[in-house]
Amino acid sequence: MLDNSLCSICELGNVKEIVKEKTFKYKGQEHTVENYKVFKCEVCKESIVDKETVKRSIKEKIDFHREVDVLLKPNEIKEIRVKQGFTQEEFSKILKVAKKTFARYENGRVAQSRSMDELLRSINKIPNILLALIRGEDIPQELLGLIERIFITFKEIDFLDIEQEFLKESKKNDLDDGVYGKIYDFKPKPNYIISDLESRVG
């Protein structure tokens, strides 16, 4: 749409281009989108947002929500996947999400859920979790949240201390010891072979 063009809503008046700021609010915080372009009809007074402005503001809004919720950024998600040696298709299959959905996580068009964010962070910190996923193990969501809390507490990672902390917290949260022991072995492992993991995914 161009300045002074015919209004597509009433088809009676011409529209005037207005450039302003648009503020979004989320969980008590604010983000302002600059150069927010709209076209307002001089007759019906309706406003139409410029298409490019819509695209840009949607992305800024998603980024804003992600920042407030302290979620992984798109480039960080990609780094985790690349570090493990998988394609988007392979990694999405492991995580049990659609390939297009995971691609949108990486290009920033969609923000991942809190549970998905905790899973990705856990995979990045503890490779054994990825192995468990490939084997089809069920991972308790409570344990994923626990991983993040413990790693925040332990700035300098000591595997023995973390293992003891997990055992203590698992009992406190009534998590099954058998599930814990089978999936979360914190003793350092040799680097696994990517080709072997890919064959498991397939």
ChimeraX commands (.cxc) that place a marker at each C-alpha (Angstrom):
marker #1 position 0.00,0.00,0.00 radius 0.5
marker #1 position 1.20,3.52,-0.83 radius 0.5
marker #1 position 0.56,6.88,0.75 radius 0.5
marker #1 position -2.56,8.58,-0.65 radius 0.5
marker #1 position -3.83,5.35,-2.28 radius 0.5
marker #1 position -7.48,4.26,-2.16 radius 0.5
marker #1 position -8.62,2.68,1.11 radius 0.5
marker #1 position -9.12,-1.07,0.63 radius 0.5
marker #1 position -11.76,-1.18,3.38 radius 0.5
marker #1 position -14.30,1.50,2.46 radius 0.5
marker #1 position -13.02,2.25,-1.07 radius 0.5
marker #1 position -14.13,5.85,-0.58 radius 0.5
marker #1 position -11.26,7.76,0.92 radius 0.5
marker #1 position -7.50,7.86,0.51 radius 0.5
marker #1 position -5.08,6.63,3.12 radius 0.5
marker #1 position -2.37,8.63,4.81 radius 0.5
marker #1 position 0.92,7.04,5.89 radius 0.5
marker #1 position 1.66,7.40,9.61 radius 0.5
marker #1 position 4.93,6.32,11.20 radius 0.5
marker #1 position 4.86,5.92,14.97 radius 0.5
marker #1 position 6.02,3.72,17.83 radius 0.5
marker #1 position 4.12,0.63,19.02 radius 0.5
marker #1 position 4.59,-0.71,22.55 radius 0.5
marker #1 position 3.95,-4.33,23.50 radius 0.5
marker #1 position 3.52,-5.42,27.13 radius 0.5
marker #1 position 4.30,-8.88,28.48 radius 0.5
marker #1 position 4.58,-10.06,32.09 radius 0.5
marker #1 position 5.06,-6.55,33.40 radius 0.5
marker #1 position 7.73,-5.57,30.87 radius 0.5
marker #1 position 7.52,-3.45,27.74 radius 0.5
marker #1 position 9.09,-3.46,24.29 radius 0.5
marker #1 position 8.72,-0.64,21.78 radius 0.5
marker #1 position 8.76,-1.26,18.04 radius 0.5
marker #1 position 10.06,1.80,16.22 radius 0.5
marker #1 position 9.09,2.91,12.71 radius 0.5
marker #1 position 5.72,1.20,13.05 radius 0.5
marker #1 position 4.05,2.15,9.77 radius 0.5
marker #1 position 0.26,2.28,9.32 radius 0.5
marker #1 position -2.05,3.72,6.66 radius 0.5
marker #1 position -5.12,5.53,8.04 radius 0.5
marker #1 position -8.17,6.29,5.89 radius 0.5
marker #1 position -9.35,9.88,6.00 radius 0.5
marker #1 position -12.99,8.77,5.54 radius 0.5
marker #1 position -13.63,5.56,7.51 radius 0.5
marker #1 position -10.73,6.23,9.92 radius 0.5
marker #1 position -9.64,2.59,9.77 radius 0.5
marker #1 position -5.91,1.87,10.02 radius 0.5
marker #1 position -4.07,-0.78,8.04 radius 0.5
marker #1 position -0.62,-1.90,9.20 radius 0.5
marker #1 position 2.09,-2.06,6.55 radius 0.5
marker #1 position 2.94,-5.68,5.60 radius 0.5
marker #1 position 6.68,-5.33,6.25 radius 0.5
marker #1 position 5.91,-3.70,9.59 radius 0.5
marker #1 position 3.71,-6.66,10.52 radius 0.5
marker #1 position 6.52,-9.14,9.75 radius 0.5
marker #1 position 9.11,-7.15,11.64 radius 0.5
marker #1 position 6.92,-6.48,14.67 radius 0.5
marker #1 position 5.89,-10.13,14.97 radius 0.5
marker #1 position 9.55,-11.19,15.06 radius 0.5
marker #1 position 10.39,-8.48,17.59 radius 0.5
marker #1 position 7.44,-9.55,19.74 radius 0.5
marker #1 position 8.54,-13.20,19.70 radius 0.5
marker #1 position 12.12,-12.18,20.55 radius 0.5
marker #1 position 10.79,-9.99,23.36 radius 0.5
marker #1 position 8.72,-12.83,24.85 radius 0.5
marker #1 position 11.71,-15.18,24.56 radius 0.5
marker #1 position 13.93,-12.69,26.38 radius 0.5
marker #1 position 11.42,-12.13,29.19 radius 0.5
marker #1 position 10.92,-15.89,29.62 radius 0.5
marker #1 position 14.72,-16.43,29.53 radius 0.5
marker #1 position 14.53,-19.01,26.73 radius 0.5
marker #1 position 17.36,-20.12,24.47 radius 0.5
marker #1 position 17.92,-17.87,21.46 radius 0.5
marker #1 position 17.59,-19.32,17.93 radius 0.5
marker #1 position 21.36,-19.35,17.35 radius 0.5
marker #1 position 21.88,-21.13,20.68 radius 0.5
marker #1 position 19.41,-23.87,19.69 radius 0.5
marker #1 position 21.24,-24.34,16.41 radius 0.5
marker #1 position 24.60,-24.51,18.22 radius 0.5
marker #1 position 23.28,-27.31,20.45 radius 0.5
marker #1 position 22.07,-29.33,17.44 radius 0.5
marker #1 position 25.27,-28.79,15.44 radius 0.5
marker #1 position 27.39,-29.67,18.47 radius 0.5
marker #1 position 25.64,-33.07,18.62 radius 0.5
marker #1 position 26.22,-33.59,14.88 radius 0.5
marker #1 position 22.61,-33.87,13.70 radius 0.5
marker #1 position 20.60,-32.38,10.87 radius 0.5
marker #1 position 17.35,-30.56,11.65 radius 0.5
marker #1 position 15.36,-33.57,10.48 radius 0.5
marker #1 position 17.31,-36.00,12.67 radius 0.5
marker #1 position 17.19,-33.79,15.75 radius 0.5
marker #1 position 13.48,-33.05,15.39 radius 0.5
marker #1 position 12.84,-36.81,15.23 radius 0.5
marker #1 position 14.78,-37.33,18.47 radius 0.5
marker #1 position 12.86,-34.50,20.17 radius 0.5
marker #1 position 9.55,-35.77,18.75 radius 0.5
marker #1 position 8.58,-32.47,17.13 radius 0.5
marker #1 position 7.77,-31.73,13.49 radius 0.5
marker #1 position 10.75,-30.81,11.32 radius 0.5
marker #1 position 9.09,-27.50,10.37 radius 0.5
marker #1 position 8.50,-26.67,14.03 radius 0.5
marker #1 position 12.14,-27.23,14.93 radius 0.5
marker #1 position 13.25,-25.20,11.89 radius 0.5
marker #1 position 11.12,-22.33,13.21 radius 0.5
marker #1 position 12.87,-22.58,16.58 radius 0.5
marker #1 position 16.18,-22.07,14.81 radius 0.5
marker #1 position 15.07,-19.26,12.51 radius 0.5
marker #1 position 13.28,-17.44,15.34 radius 0.5
marker #1 position 9.79,-17.56,13.88 radius 0.5
marker #1 position 8.47,-19.53,16.86 radius 0.5
marker #1 position 9.56,-19.56,20.51 radius 0.5
marker #1 position 9.97,-23.00,22.06 radius 0.5
marker #1 position 7.98,-24.00,25.14 radius 0.5
marker #1 position 9.54,-23.99,28.60 radius 0.5
marker #1 position 9.63,-27.80,28.65 radius 0.5
marker #1 position 11.37,-27.93,25.25 radius 0.5
marker #1 position 13.83,-25.28,26.39 radius 0.5
marker #1 position 14.71,-27.28,29.50 radius 0.5
marker #1 position 15.17,-30.42,27.40 radius 0.5
marker #1 position 17.54,-28.65,24.98 radius 0.5
marker #1 position 19.56,-27.16,27.84 radius 0.5
marker #1 position 19.78,-30.58,29.49 radius 0.5
marker #1 position 20.97,-32.24,26.27 radius 0.5
marker #1 position 23.65,-29.55,25.94 radius 0.5
marker #1 position 24.94,-30.15,29.46 radius 0.5
marker #1 position 24.49,-33.91,29.81 radius 0.5
marker #1 position 24.99,-35.95,26.59 radius 0.5
marker #1 position 23.58,-39.06,28.30 radius 0.5
marker #1 position 20.13,-37.49,28.10 radius 0.5
marker #1 position 20.42,-37.47,24.31 radius 0.5
marker #1 position 21.37,-41.15,24.38 radius 0.5
marker #1 position 18.33,-41.85,26.57 radius 0.5
marker #1 position 16.06,-40.06,24.10 radius 0.5
marker #1 position 17.47,-42.05,21.20 radius 0.5
marker #1 position 16.82,-45.26,23.13 radius 0.5
marker #1 position 13.24,-44.12,23.64 radius 0.5
marker #1 position 13.47,-43.59,27.40 radius 0.5
marker #1 position 10.78,-41.52,29.11 radius 0.5
marker #1 position 12.40,-38.56,30.87 radius 0.5
marker #1 position 10.41,-37.05,33.77 radius 0.5
marker #1 position 9.76,-33.36,33.18 radius 0.5
marker #1 position 10.48,-32.67,36.86 radius 0.5
marker #1 position 14.02,-33.94,36.35 radius 0.5
marker #1 position 14.65,-31.61,33.40 radius 0.5
marker #1 position 13.71,-28.59,35.50 radius 0.5
marker #1 position 15.89,-29.94,38.28 radius 0.5
marker #1 position 18.89,-30.14,35.92 radius 0.5
marker #1 position 18.63,-26.44,35.13 radius 0.5
marker #1 position 18.28,-25.42,38.78 radius 0.5
marker #1 position 21.28,-27.48,39.84 radius 0.5
marker #1 position 23.52,-26.24,37.03 radius 0.5
marker #1 position 22.62,-22.67,37.96 radius 0.5
marker #1 position 23.67,-23.45,41.56 radius 0.5
marker #1 position 26.94,-25.12,40.58 radius 0.5
marker #1 position 28.88,-22.52,38.62 radius 0.5
marker #1 position 31.98,-24.70,38.59 radius 0.5
marker #1 position 30.74,-28.11,37.49 radius 0.5
marker #1 position 31.84,-30.97,39.70 radius 0.5
marker #1 position 30.17,-34.16,38.49 radius 0.5
marker #1 position 30.35,-35.86,41.88 radius 0.5
marker #1 position 28.73,-32.90,43.66 radius 0.5
marker #1 position 26.02,-32.66,41.01 radius 0.5
marker #1 position 25.33,-36.38,41.21 radius 0.5
marker #1 position 24.92,-36.20,44.97 radius 0.5
marker #1 position 22.69,-33.14,44.63 radius 0.5
marker #1 position 20.50,-34.99,42.11 radius 0.5
marker #1 position 20.13,-37.98,44.39 radius 0.5
marker #1 position 19.10,-35.69,47.24 radius 0.5
marker #1 position 16.66,-33.68,45.13 radius 0.5
marker #1 position 15.24,-36.82,43.52 radius 0.5
marker #1 position 14.29,-38.21,46.91 radius 0.5
marker #1 position 12.87,-34.84,47.95 radius 0.5
marker #1 position 10.70,-34.71,44.82 radius 0.5
marker #1 position 9.69,-38.39,45.04 radius 0.5
marker #1 position 11.28,-39.22,41.69 radius 0.5
marker #1 position 11.80,-42.88,40.88 radius 0.5
marker #1 position 15.35,-44.01,41.73 radius 0.5
marker #1 position 15.28,-46.65,38.98 radius 0.5
marker #1 position 14.49,-44.10,36.29 radius 0.5
marker #1 position 17.12,-41.77,37.68 radius 0.5
marker #1 position 19.80,-44.46,37.79 radius 0.5
marker #1 position 19.07,-45.78,34.32 radius 0.5
marker #1 position 19.09,-42.43,32.52 radius 0.5
marker #1 position 21.27,-40.05,34.50 radius 0.5
marker #1 position 24.75,-41.51,34.97 radius 0.5
marker #1 position 26.93,-38.46,35.54 radius 0.5
marker #1 position 30.30,-40.20,35.33 radius 0.5
marker #1 position 32.15,-38.82,32.27 radius 0.5
marker #1 position 31.70,-41.00,29.18 radius 0.5
marker #1 position 33.88,-41.29,26.05 radius 0.5
marker #1 position 32.62,-39.28,23.11 radius 0.5
marker #1 position 30.00,-41.30,21.27 radius 0.5
marker #1 position 30.19,-41.96,17.54 radius 0.5
marker #1 position 27.75,-39.84,15.55 radius 0.5
marker #1 position 27.16,-42.49,12.88 radius 0.5
marker #1 position 26.02,-44.93,15.56 radius 0.5
marker #1 position 23.55,-42.39,16.95 radius 0.5
marker #1 position 22.20,-41.63,13.49 radius 0.5
marker #1 position 21.52,-45.30,12.93 radius 0.5
marker #1 position 19.56,-45.41,16.20 radius 0.5
marker #1 position 17.48,-42.42,15.13 radius 0.5
marker #1 position 16.67,-44.01,11.81 radius 0.5
marker link #1:1,2 radius 0.2
marker link #1:2,3 radius 0.2
marker link #1:3,4 radius 0.2
marker link #1:4,5 radius 0.2
marker link #1:5,6 radius 0.2
marker link #1:6,7 radius 0.2
marker link #1:7,8 radius 0.2
marker link #1:8,9 radius 0.2
marker link #1:9,10 radius 0.2
marker link #1:10,11 radius 0.2
marker link #1:11,12 radius 0.2
marker link #1:12,13 radius 0.2
marker link #1:13,14 radius 0.2
marker link #1:14,15 radius 0.2
marker link #1:15,16 radius 0.2
marker link #1:16,17 radius 0.2
marker link #1:17,18 radius 0.2
marker link #1:18,19 radius 0.2
marker link #1:19,20 radius 0.2
marker link #1:20,21 radius 0.2
marker link #1:21,22 radius 0.2
marker link #1:22,23 radius 0.2
marker link #1:23,24 radius 0.2
marker link #1:24,25 radius 0.2
marker link #1:25,26 radius 0.2
marker link #1:26,27 radius 0.2
marker link #1:27,28 radius 0.2
marker link #1:28,29 radius 0.2
marker link #1:29,30 radius 0.2
marker link #1:30,31 radius 0.2
marker link #1:31,32 radius 0.2
marker link #1:32,33 radius 0.2
marker link #1:33,34 radius 0.2
marker link #1:34,35 radius 0.2
marker link #1:35,36 radius 0.2
marker link #1:36,37 radius 0.2
marker link #1:37,38 radius 0.2
marker link #1:38,39 radius 0.2
marker link #1:39,40 radius 0.2
marker link #1:40,41 radius 0.2
marker link #1:41,42 radius 0.2
marker link #1:42,43 radius 0.2
marker link #1:43,44 radius 0.2
marker link #1:44,45 radius 0.2
marker link #1:45,46 radius 0.2
marker link #1:46,47 radius 0.2
marker link #1:47,48 radius 0.2
marker link #1:48,49 radius 0.2
marker link #1:49,50 radius 0.2
marker link #1:50,51 radius 0.2
marker link #1:51,52 radius 0.2
marker link #1:52,53 radius 0.2
marker link #1:53,54 radius 0.2
marker link #1:54,55 radius 0.2
marker link #1:55,56 radius 0.2
marker link #1:56,57 radius 0.2
marker link #1:57,58 radius 0.2
marker link #1:58,59 radius 0.2
marker link #1:59,60 radius 0.2
marker link #1:60,61 radius 0.2
marker link #1:61,62 radius 0.2
marker link #1:62,63 radius 0.2
marker link #1:63,64 radius 0.2
marker link #1:64,65 radius 0.2
marker link #1:65,66 radius 0.2
marker link #1:66,67 radius 0.2
marker link #1:67,68 radius 0.2
marker link #1:68,69 radius 0.2
marker link #1:69,70 radius 0.2
marker link #1:70,71 radius 0.2
marker link #1:71,72 radius 0.2
marker link #1:72,73 radius 0.2
marker link #1:73,74 radius 0.2
marker link #1:74,75 radius 0.2
marker link #1:75,76 radius 0.2
marker link #1:76,77 radius 0.2
marker link #1:77,78 radius 0.2
marker link #1:78,79 radius 0.2
marker link #1:79,80 radius 0.2
marker link #1:80,81 radius 0.2
marker link #1:81,82 radius 0.2
marker link #1:82,83 radius 0.2
marker link #1:83,84 radius 0.2
marker link #1:84,85 radius 0.2
marker link #1:85,86 radius 0.2
marker link #1:86,87 radius 0.2
marker link #1:87,88 radius 0.2
marker link #1:88,89 radius 0.2
marker link #1:89,90 radius 0.2
marker link #1:90,91 radius 0.2
marker link #1:91,92 radius 0.2
marker link #1:92,93 radius 0.2
marker link #1:93,94 radius 0.2
marker link #1:94,95 radius 0.2
marker link #1:95,96 radius 0.2
marker link #1:96,97 radius 0.2
marker link #1:97,98 radius 0.2
marker link #1:98,99 radius 0.2
marker link #1:99,100 radius 0.2
marker link #1:100,101 radius 0.2
marker link #1:101,102 radius 0.2
marker link #1:102,103 radius 0.2
marker link #1:103,104 radius 0.2
marker link #1:104,105 radius 0.2
marker link #1:105,106 radius 0.2
marker link #1:106,107 radius 0.2
marker link #1:107,108 radius 0.2
marker link #1:108,109 radius 0.2
marker link #1:109,110 radius 0.2
marker link #1:110,111 radius 0.2
marker link #1:111,112 radius 0.2
marker link #1:112,113 radius 0.2
marker link #1:113,114 radius 0.2
marker link #1:114,115 radius 0.2
marker link #1:115,116 radius 0.2
marker link #1:116,117 radius 0.2
marker link #1:117,118 radius 0.2
marker link #1:118,119 radius 0.2
marker link #1:119,120 radius 0.2
marker link #1:120,121 radius 0.2
marker link #1:121,122 radius 0.2
marker link #1:122,123 radius 0.2
marker link #1:123,124 radius 0.2
marker link #1:124,125 radius 0.2
marker link #1:125,126 radius 0.2
marker link #1:126,127 radius 0.2
marker link #1:127,128 radius 0.2
marker link #1:128,129 radius 0.2
marker link #1:129,130 radius 0.2
marker link #1:130,131 radius 0.2
marker link #1:131,132 radius 0.2
marker link #1:132,133 radius 0.2
marker link #1:133,134 radius 0.2
marker link #1:134,135 radius 0.2
marker link #1:135,136 radius 0.2
marker link #1:136,137 radius 0.2
marker link #1:137,138 radius 0.2
marker link #1:138,139 radius 0.2
marker link #1:139,140 radius 0.2
marker link #1:140,141 radius 0.2
marker link #1:141,142 radius 0.2
marker link #1:142,143 radius 0.2
marker link #1:143,144 radius 0.2
marker link #1:144,145 radius 0.2
marker link #1:145,146 radius 0.2
marker link #1:146,147 radius 0.2
marker link #1:147,148 radius 0.2
marker link #1:148,149 radius 0.2
marker link #1:149,150 radius 0.2
marker link #1:150,151 radius 0.2
marker link #1:151,152 radius 0.2
marker link #1:152,153 radius 0.2
marker link #1:153,154 radius 0.2
marker link #1:154,155 radius 0.2
marker link #1:155,156 radius 0.2
marker link #1:156,157 radius 0.2
marker link #1:157,158 radius 0.2
marker link #1:158,159 radius 0.2
marker link #1:159,160 radius 0.2
marker link #1:160,161 radius 0.2
marker link #1:161,162 radius 0.2
marker link #1:162,163 radius 0.2
marker link #1:163,164 radius 0.2
marker link #1:164,165 radius 0.2
marker link #1:165,166 radius 0.2
marker link #1:166,167 radius 0.2
marker link #1:167,168 radius 0.2
marker link #1:168,169 radius 0.2
marker link #1:169,170 radius 0.2
marker link #1:170,171 radius 0.2
marker link #1:171,172 radius 0.2
marker link #1:172,173 radius 0.2
marker link #1:173,174 radius 0.2
marker link #1:174,175 radius 0.2
marker link #1:175,176 radius 0.2
marker link #1:176,177 radius 0.2
marker link #1:177,178 radius 0.2
marker link #1:178,179 radius 0.2
marker link #1:179,180 radius 0.2
marker link #1:180,181 radius 0.2
marker link #1:181,182 radius 0.2
marker link #1:182,183 radius 0.2
marker link #1:183,184 radius 0.2
marker link #1:184,185 radius 0.2
marker link #1:185,186 radius 0.2
marker link #1:186,187 radius 0.2
marker link #1:187,188 radius 0.2
marker link #1:188,189 radius 0.2
marker link #1:189,190 radius 0.2
marker link #1:190,191 radius 0.2
marker link #1:191,192 radius 0.2
marker link #1:192,193 radius 0.2
marker link #1:193,194 radius 0.2
marker link #1:194,195 radius 0.2
marker link #1:195,196 radius 0.2
marker link #1:196,197 radius 0.2
marker link #1:197,198 radius 0.2
marker link #1:198,199 radius 0.2
marker link #1:199,200 radius 0.2
marker link #1:200,201 radius 0.2
marker link #1:201,202 radius 0.2
view
